[in-house]
């Protein structure tokens, strides 16, 4: 009599694809009521950027009117935009009445 041979079942795992959240840019907008020093200090305080990187970003926003300061998830981008809006006026300029402006926009996906 022959014995029945049972082969082990092949276990197929279904990979779950992780859906990534679309990226958003936090964009700092230029104005004439904030100094480079203010921008550098704000970027250090809110983003941890060293003075050198802050200076390059301050120069870019001054010459082009805007600079991308961070690319992240929408929720984090909204938080960082709000932190920029709440940073306060530039203490070096008496005409300065408040924080710089910032906005978020969808970033191109890589």
Secondary structure, DSSP 8 states (H G I E B T S, - for coil): -----------------------EEEEEE--SSS-HHHHHHHHHHHH---HHHHHHHHHHHHHHSEEEEEEE-HHHHHHHHHHHHTS---TT-TT--S--EEEEEE----
